[in-house]
Amino acid sequence: MNQTNNHRRNWPLVNILGVPVDDCSLEEALTLTNGWLRSDRSRVIITPNPEILLHSYRHKKYQSILKLADLSIADGYGLRLASKIKHTVPGVDFASELLKLSGNLRITAVIRRDGKSNATQVSQAIQALAPGAIVSVIASSQEWSKRGGRDLAESVSHTDPDLVLVGLGFPYQEEWSLTYNDIIPTARLFLTLGGTFDFWTGAANRAPAIIRQLHLEWLWRLIKEPRRYRRIFRAIIVFPLTVLLSNKS
């Protein structure tokens, strides 16, 4: 964690399975990152959820990469249940509110070539949230690390972005952002956001507000997409048990 940024926080960092996570509210995160967008250097924001933290616990190289993030926003009520975190912020909510504050910035979205939403749909969705922005979209193979990570960074650099939204899915989006952010000179902020693009375009539907308020989004997803049962099981069963056992060891 970059020590030069820590003094700007008024909230604690909570260690969850070896990864420091910021215990901040949506408003606090927005205030900090809105300033970063107008600063003179690059920063990376990640939104770790139970799946990401489980993966990092089992893959130490990935864990070491996550620790380089400038801000780690807790995404998922499971983090609050399994740790001392008091605030969780859905990544889609944070990203949506950040775009509303972005003004006339240049925004580049990095999407999965095989994703549910295509470049045109993503561009239109971002433009709806940030009408004054100049939007570029680049589609990439999810497994960029097998070939072309630097090529992707150079393609993004040619768009001269202020803000880079990276939706390659974990662990690729975090690995790419935290490996190559320094070679994209104009970018002030990188945000990894998983499936947020699909929520924006309507390719995927969020649970109704009442379901979200009851913290039952996992049940909604299980009903809507039964094939996700393994992922949901890991998030709501395996993750809390792993945190509990790790705290006792």
RAWO-V383122 format. One record per run of one state. SS is the DSSP state (H for helix, E for strand, - for the rest). FROM is the first residue (numbers start at 1). LEN is the number of residues. If there is no record, write none. Layout:
<<SS:FROM:LEN> <SS:FROM:LEN>>
This chain:
<<-:1:2> <H:3:4> <-:7:6> <E:13:4> <-:17:2> <E:19:4> <-:23:3> <H:26:11> <-:37:6> <E:43:4> <-:47:3> <H:50:9> <-:59:1> <H:60:7> <-:67:4> <E:71:3> <-:74:3> <H:77:6> <-:83:8> <H:91:10> <-:101:5> <E:106:7> <-:113:6> <H:119:11> <-:130:4> <E:134:7> <-:141:3> <H:144:3> <-:147:2> <H:149:9> <-:158:5> <E:163:5> <-:168:4> <H:172:12> <-:184:5> <E:189:4> <-:193:3> <H:196:6> <-:202:7> <H:209:5> <-:214:3> <H:217:8> <-:225:1> <H:226:23> <-:249:1>>
